[in-house]
């Protein structure tokens, strides 16, 4: 009875709880419906996800999204572009942007010192022109400041494009504070005081020179990108030298015109700039702005280069100033001489190395009493190499590149020639790439024999440029080989009755550029692509059947004997190499066994220390296991 009462009690409470929940849900639905009606009256048509999910009598209309116009779509794309745009520091866009900023920096470096020294540049049309250009330069500075927040950097070899990380890196750098100072607008000084044009405003614009760090980045990028780095270094050197002379000229005139006051009772020193008016107060030839700058620049060039006779100073400050200028000029002169010397040395580096090789060879030929005919042929061969720009070894140039870039460079240079070879027409690209890395460039002089009949063939040749004749034993030309032709593959692949013996004489008619493929390199590539072996042999057989001629009957036995002898020699070499590898493997295994025995002994000693009372058991186990 108690159980039934409890059940009834809980059942009644559950009914009451369900009824209360239904009432509360109904009240919530009524409230939401009331809010929806108010929103409709006020004209707001916002979808209610809660009513859509519960479906309490609230009907929602399925409305299609409003189509976006082309104008709005364009604005959305533009906003999305600027929100996610990141400068790649190695891209062309960033490089050109640095060039534009460098022009603005160069303008400030040249014009600001001149405006501080020569007051005429702050008057009339000059002032209007400088004001417009200053505003444009400041706009570029501000744009560069904003763009610096989006300059990517490499992390673990990947370009970081997270705008937050880029902004944090820039804010934490010294360039951020320098750029903030450099974008200060100095044009407001003219509004504050109209008489400040003479010195204050140009002096305040000296902070624009702090942007020099962007120009230095551009100079480095330009030196890496240009095809004439030595010429670019020379240009940068002259720019720095001319700017130093320009700055010295402006300082010289500023001191002469503003800091030195003329006294009627004293004679004007000849060290400073000449007087601009005569005794009657009439302006003379030194009063014009162009003459002021020309005389000042001439004096600056004369003192900094120590060329010509300099007017002797008279006062103490003149001695100090001239001494400082002399010291600066000596350092500039030393830098110019050293830099020009390095540039000239770099320009003649290839020629010097090439000439040293030829000089050493001439000395050697003279020491060994080599005949004049051979000497002349060797010298003409060197002349041809220099004329065709073959003065450097490709291996020495490409050895600094990683393997991937070496492969791409070799493919770019040699793959077009390799594809012209009929023997490799049906080969896959991976096999061709492997062969491209093995090609060696060789140059033959007129009349040189590339190979002779009966020689052992250890390489094949591909004609890159030139003309060669296939000759008979009596010197008659049987065939002509030109660009894209190849020979030597018959003996390289041991196809035909002659085995690896040369089947013909090949002689260079003029200077011939050939690509050489060694047998070892071909076999190494065939180990990675074994299916290509039969493809090459089949192509070589077809070429041999097409070009072969009837042979004399008596020579067949000799050819077969040569084949068997050659195959025996090659087999003996192969077995010898395998035995050497096996011997190295046995020695390596012996070292491993010794190391294992030492580890077993050390383990036995450790077990003896841990189990001193049962030292015999481990020994017996080890001895039994070793047996």
Phi, psi and omega in degrees: 000318178298321179295320179294321179297320178297322180294317178296323180297311180293325179294320179293319178296322178295321178296317180295321179295320179295319179296320180293322178295319179297318180296318180295319178296322179294320179294321178297319179296319178296319179298316181295322178295321178297316179296322180296320179296321179295319180295325177294322180293324181279358177089003179273126182241069180263132180290139180256106182293330181293315179293323178296325182284322181272333178060050179272063176073004181267113181268130178245142180267131177279100182256137177286148179297143181294127181295142181269133180286164180297326179294314179295322179295322178295317177296320179297318178295321180293317179295318179296324179295313182289332180286332184244007182286138178223133177283125170277117185295350180251010183271164178290325180299314178296324179295315179292325178295320176298324178296319179294316179296324180295326176296318178296320179294319179296322176301313181294323181293329183270316190277322186298312177300324179293321180290330176291321186275318185256109183294334182298336181285351178256020182230152172063221182294331177300315182297318179296317180296315180295325181295317179294315181293325177298318180296317178297318179296321178293324177296319177297321178298318181293317178297322178291325176298317178290323180291335180295338176288347183239026177270116182288165176215161183269135175222118184058035178082001182245148179282121179281125181242008177287116185297327179294315179295322179294318180294318180297319180296320180289320181295327181278356181268161178291332181297332180297314182289325177295318181291326178297317179293323185286343180264008178297124180285116181266358181290340181291344178295327179294327177286330182284321182212114182289341180270007183269008183292334188295310187230318193297306184297312177297324179294322179294330180285358175296339178293341178293340180288347179293346180283009183298336183296332177288324177293324178296322176296319179295320179299319178295317179295321180295320179295326179284328187271329186289152176277352180232072184296326180295318178296322179293320177298322178295320178296314179298321179298315180292325177298315179296320180294316180294323179293322178297319177293321177297317179295319179295323177296318180293319178295318180300314180289324180297318178293319183291323187267329189250324185265343180254121179257136180277137176247135183296332183274350182244155178272136181292133182294142178283349181289325183273180183295141181298159179295142184269350178230154178273190183295332180274002180083014180268131180298136179258195184292340181275004184272342181286152182294319180296321179291324177300313182288323181295315180295318181294319179292323177297315179296319180296316179295321182293318182285322184283332177264353181054037178254128181090176182268121181267141179297132183290131179290160183241324183257169185295314182295331178293320177297316181296313182297315182292325177297317178297318180295321178297317180296316178296320179296322178297317179295320178294318180297318179295320179295319180294314181297315180296318181293317179295323177298317178295321180295316179295321178297318179293324178295328182257014184296312180296319180295322181294315179297316180297317181292325177297319178298316181294320179296317178296322179292322177297317177298320180294317180294325176291323179293324181268005178057048178288144181296153182297324181297314179292322178299316180295322177297318180294318180294318177296325177296319177294321177298320178295318178300318181291321180292327180266009178061036176259044186268002181228155178271132181297324180296322180291327181284319187271353185291342179277350180271150173294165186300322181296314179290328174299318179296316180295321178294316179296322178296317180297325185274319193248342189295324180298321178291320182293327180289339178285344182284126182296330182297330184254017183295322185261013180271150180284161188294324180298322178292321178294321178296319178298324179285326182301321181291345183259355183289136178242137182271133178224148180237132180242142181275165177301131179089352179286140175270120177288320176206156179238154182295133180094344177292153176286128183269115178246003178203160172242160187233146176235127183279115175274315181204136178126189181220135179228153178247136168270116189246155174275180182295332179271005176095358180290141178279118180266329181203164180238133178249134180229197184302131180090350178284163180214155178202162180096357182286337182294310179286333180291324182261004181057043179259135179103184186277343182269001180064232180263024176269146178292139183260355182200167174264136178234123184234138180280129179282307176242209172283127185235131174261120183237152169256129182252132177240113182284156182294320180298320180292321178295317179295325177296320177290324179291335175295327178278334180232074185295333181291343180282345182298311181292328178297316180291318180296321180294319178295321179292321178298318180298317179294322179294319178294328181283326185259353186285157177234160178299133181260158178289147185293327183287341182274349182293318181294319178296323179294317179296322178295321178295321180297313182296318179296317180295317179296323179295318179296317179295320178296319179297319177298318180295316179295321178298319178294320178296320178295322177296317177297319180295321178296318177297322180293320179296317178298321178295320178293323178297319176297320178296322179295319178297318179296320179295318179298319178297320179294323179294318179296318178295322177294322178297318179295320179296319178295325179295322178291323182285319181242077183291332183280342182238048182286339183283326185296312178299323180295318180294321179296317181293322179293320178293321179292325178291324175296000000 
